[in-house]
Amino acid sequence: MDDTLRSYGQRRFRLFWIMNAVPVAFLLEDVLVLYGIRNGVPEPALAALASFVQLTMPFMLLGRVFSARWGLAGGWTGAYLIRYSAVSTLILAPLLPTVAARTALILGAGFVFAAFRAVGVINMHPLNGEITVEEDRGAYLHGNFALFNGTYLLAVLAGVLLTARFESTWIFQVMIAIGVVTGFASLLVLKGVPESGEGKRAAREPFFAVLRDVRREVRLGVLIPAWAGGLMSFALVVPFSILLVKNGYGIDDSTALRFTLVTLAGAVAGGLVNRRLTERVTPRSLVLLYVAVLVGIAALWGVSPDRYVPVWTIPLFFAAGFSRAGIIVGLQHHLISSNRAEHRMHVSLLVELTGSAVSGLTATFIGGGLLRYFGDRTSGIDVYHRYFLVVAAILVVAFVFVARMRRKDRSRDGNT
């Protein structure tokens, strides 16, 4: 792929991510859960709905079938076409006569929506690798992350204002419709992203034969724990920070929601700053830096004031979003640059499946377990002080896992 075609691909893929931020904001799990509540969906079903993204990650394996048939951009487009078609049926939920029927529709559509996200997203790292070279990859990935999160922040803010102004079920139906229409439009952009055909050929290779090849060349025993360590570092900090200010300080829902926007603002700023930093430091160094920052954030939460102090709290949320941007994009950049083009899809599949699973299980069992343990022995803000001091120690272990990452020799790979 020459420079002109690669530049064209970057512009199209960037536009896709900007447009894709709207359906992500208007169709994310929190919105669907609130919509389910308004339709009378019982709590156990709502809990399942909120966990579909994690539960459906194994559907990434089906992404190989789509990619083998239609290529990277085409396979992703086909998967998301099914995804948005399924979620569009949620608009009909209030018209159904019984709670059971509404629950079945919302759960069914929500499951397909989450499952085909996994089918499509397996192509993200390989496609990013196709349209970039080592010299511009870091700046492009971090810039994209900033643009996506900036658009996402504005869309979330619009959603908050809309739901606050119109407290009715129909506003959720309008938001779903906007998300679906924007999603369909973004697929017209995605379909035109150029590719070399390497991803399509790789997807047609026998899975276990490729896996054996990958295991010979890639230090999976190092890469997977590093991904898990990076992901778990913010999984144990960011969501539980919201719990601290909500339950520990007792602030209202509206104020707590503003901290989500502060975290997003930090992610936007992080993408812009890291776009410059990546010209001077390696992806591994960025990930290490921001895991260390999250260790510090956890320690500061552990000794935070006993009452809500904005000048303490706001910077910690901003820094958490800033660090999350560096960790996510740094891990992606390292994976793309340290693996041959024909291996990227399969390495992505392995690290995304295992890393996300470990991160989710860590937050559920370690994070939740620590809160239950300390909740039985103390109360109020002291629960969260003790929780975050323990988490700070756990994240030191995550830092060690990330530090074991090394950039392998790519001299045999002509496609950088």
Residue, then its C-alpha position, 0 to 999 in steps of 0.5 A: m500500500d503506497d503513502t497516498l492510499r495509506s493516507y486516504g485510509q487513515r482519513r476514512f478510518r478516523l472519520f469512522w471513529i468520530m461517527n462511531a462515538v455517537p452510537v457508542a454513547f447513545l447505545l452503551e450499556d448504561v442507556l440500555v439498562l435505563y431503557g430496560i428499567r422503563n420497560g419493566v425489565p426485572e433486575p436479574a435480566l438488567a444485570a445480564l444486559a450490563s454484562f453482555v459485552q464481557l460475556t460475548m467476547p468469545f464471538m471474536l472467533l466468528g470474526r475470522v469467518f467474516s474477515a475470511r469472506w469479506g476482508l477486514a473492513g468488509g467483515w467489520t462492516g457486515a458484523y456491525l450491520i447486523r449489530y445495528s439492525a438488531v438494536s434498532t428493534l428496541i424502539l418497538a419494546p414499549l409497544l409490546p403488551t407484556v413485560a415478558a415480551r419486552t424483556a425477551l426483546i431487549l435481552g435478545a437484541g442486546f445480546v446480538f448487539a454485544a456479540f457482533r461488536a466482538v465479531g467486528v472489533i477483531n479487525m481493529h488492530p490489523l486494520n490499524g496496522e495496514i494503514t499506518v507505518e512505524e513512523d506515524r503509527g503512534a501519533y495516528l492512534h493517539g490522535n484517533f483516541a482523542l477525537f473519538n473520546g472528544t466526540y463521545l464526551l459531547a454525545v454523552l453530555a447531550g444524552v445527559l441533557l436530553t434525559a434530564r429535560f425529557e423524563s419519558t420513555w420516548i426520549f430513549q427511543v429517539m436516542i436509539a434511533i439517532g445511534v442506529v442511523t449514525g451507526f449505519a452511516s459510519l459503515l458507509v465510511l468504514k467499508g471504503v477503508p483500503e487494505s492489502g488483503e493480508g488480513k483476509r488471507a490470514a483469516r483463511e489460514p487454519f486457526f490452530a496452525v496459525l496459533r502454533d506459528v504465533r506461539r513460536e514467535v510471540r511471547l504470549g506468556v509475557l504479552i497476555p499478562a502485560w495486557a491483563g495488568g494494563l487493563m486491570s489497573f484502571a478496572l480496579v481504579v476508575p469504576f471504584s472511584i465513582l463508588l467512593v465519591k457516591n457512597g463514601y462522600g454521599i454526593d448526589d447522582s448528578t454530581a457523580l455523573r459529572f466525574t464521568l465527563v471529567t474522566l472523558a476530558g482527561a482521555v481527550a487531553g491524554g490522547l492529544v499529549n500522548r500524540r506528541l510523546t509517542e514521537r519520543v518514547t516507546p509504547r511500552s514506556l507510555v504504558l509503564l508511565y501510566v500504570a505507575v500514575l494509576v498506582g499513585i492515584a490509588a494511593l491518593w484515594g487511600v489517603s483522601p480527605d474524609r469529606y468531599v473536596p473538589v480540588w482533590t477529587i477532580p484532578l484524580f478523575f482527570a488523571a485517571g482518564f489521562s492514564r487510561a488513554g495512554i494505557i489502552v493506545g500504548l498496548q494497541h500500538h505495542l501489539i501492532s508494531s511487535n507482530r507480523a501483519e499475518h499474526r495481528m488478528h490472531v494475537s489480537l484475539l488471544v490478548e483481547l479475550t484473555g486480557s478482558a476476561v482477567s480484567g473483568l474477573t479482577a474487578t468483579f471478584i478482587g474489587g468486589g471482594l475487597l469492598r465486601y471484606f472491608g464493608d463488614r469491618t468498617s463503614g463510610i469512607d474508611v471502606y474505600h480508603r482501605y480498598f484503595l491502599v490494597v489496590a495500590a499494592i496490587l497495581v505494583v504487581a501489574f506494573v511488574f507484568v507490564a515491565r516484562m514487555r519487550r519489543k521483539d525483533r521485526s527484521r523479518d517483517g517487511n510490512t511495518 
